[in-house]
Amino acid sequence: MIIGAVEIDLNIPGVNSLKEKRKIIKSLLARMQNKYNISIAEVDLNDKYRSARIGAAVVSNDKKQADRVIAEVVRMIESNPEIVVLDYQVEIL
């Protein structure tokens, strides 16, 4: 069993309240969970309205598949015009 995990630090420059931030993050998480069948959540910086930290994990029987899914998740977030990816760390177990 292979577990791929990624922690992504985000900046959401266009928001001015936690309500706006949560709307953007909740929508993003739901789309990614449905598309990639991964576990994903906001794991830190919950009370900072222009920052977020997202954690995602995928379970696979193939390291290449886990790497591919994690890379697609990061690309999908980077392609969102409302969000700026500041940094991310990938771990394959």
C-alpha positions in Angstrom: 0.0 0.0 0.0 1.3 3.4 -1.0 0.1 6.7 0.6 0.7 10.0 -1.1 0.2 13.1 1.0 0.6 16.8 0.2 0.3 19.9 2.3 -0.3 23.1 0.3 0.0 26.7 1.6 -2.3 29.1 -0.1 -2.9 32.8 -0.4 -6.4 34.0 -1.3 -5.8 37.7 -2.2 -9.3 38.7 -3.2 -11.2 37.9 0.0 -12.1 40.3 2.9 -13.8 37.9 5.3 -13.7 34.3 6.6 -17.1 33.7 4.9 -15.7 34.5 1.5 -12.6 32.4 2.1 -14.7 29.4 3.3 -16.9 29.6 0.2 -13.8 29.4 -2.1 -12.1 26.7 -0.1 -15.2 24.6 0.4 -16.0 24.7 -3.3 -12.4 23.8 -4.2 -12.2 20.9 -1.8 -15.5 19.4 -3.0 -14.5 19.6 -6.7 -11.1 17.9 -5.9 -12.6 15.2 -3.7 -15.2 14.3 -6.4 -12.7 14.4 -9.3 -9.8 12.6 -7.7 -11.4 10.5 -5.0 -9.0 11.8 -2.4 -9.2 12.8 1.2 -8.8 16.6 1.5 -9.3 19.2 4.2 -8.3 22.6 5.4 -5.8 21.6 8.1 -4.4 25.0 9.4 -4.7 28.8 9.2 -8.5 28.4 9.6 -9.0 31.9 11.1 -6.8 33.8 8.7 -9.0 35.1 5.9 -6.4 35.4 3.2 -4.3 32.3 4.0 -5.1 28.6 4.1 -3.3 25.3 4.4 -4.8 22.3 2.6 -3.9 18.7 3.3 -4.7 15.9 0.8 -4.0 12.2 0.8 -4.4 9.4 -1.7 -4.0 5.6 -1.2 -2.8 3.5 -4.1 -1.0 0.3 -4.9 1.4 2.1 -7.2 3.9 4.9 -6.4 3.6 6.4 -9.9 -0.1 6.6 -9.6 0.1 8.3 -6.2 2.6 10.8 -7.6 0.4 11.5 -10.6 -2.7 12.2 -8.5 -0.8 14.5 -6.1 0.7 16.4 -9.1 -2.7 16.8 -10.7 -4.2 18.1 -7.4 -1.4 20.8 -7.1 -1.9 21.7 -10.8 -5.7 22.1 -10.4 -5.2 24.4 -7.4 -2.6 26.4 -9.3 -5.0 26.9 -12.2 -7.6 28.5 -10.0 -7.4 32.3 -10.6 -8.7 33.1 -7.1 -5.9 31.2 -5.3 -2.1 31.6 -5.2 0.0 28.5 -4.2 2.8 29.7 -2.0 4.4 26.4 -1.2 3.7 22.7 -1.0 5.4 19.6 0.4 4.8 16.1 -0.9 5.4 12.9 1.1 5.1 9.3 -0.3 4.9 6.6 2.4 
